[in-house]
Amino acid sequence: MKQSLSKLNSDSSPLFLDASVIINLVASGRSDEILQALGHPIFIEQAICSEFKRDPRDGSDAKIIIEKLVNQARLKVITLSDSQYETFLGLTGALPPDDLGDGEAATIACACGVGAAVIDERKATRIATDAFPNLPVYSSLDLLCADSTIKALGKAEVSNAVRDAISKARMRVPHPWKNWVSKFVA
């Protein structure tokens, strides 16, 4: 079995997470350990906090989870700069089918030129890669199954984390990952 399909770079550039990604990581039950293992600065834009309301595992208040991860220095909550806000407006104000919701647009706007966007939605991924060809775009599975995550947690724990993210948060498994995930979490 291949180690991973993850395309996550070995550099330590910042990662900007969308709401679905933080939800998937929390659903995995190992978010703090995964974020630490990645070795990247991790950011979420303030809008993401309003989209992530409940822990997918037990329905508890997500604000507590975000505060814990911030206090553990696993992630930092930021707000859009003026130039990022211009990019954000362009993404949210685009004509359908190329318009994005606030969370995806904020994540992409923050990542442009300084890091990578971590988003799971097909539409947002398509728009990010088309509009910003130099922007690295990753998925939840790229974080969960990164070599550094597997090394830190072990294959069995990563398998459990992926299974929990799929079952508790309904994490989307992109087509290139389907065979790998079916073998890895079996």
Disulfide bonds with the S-S distance in Angstrom:
none
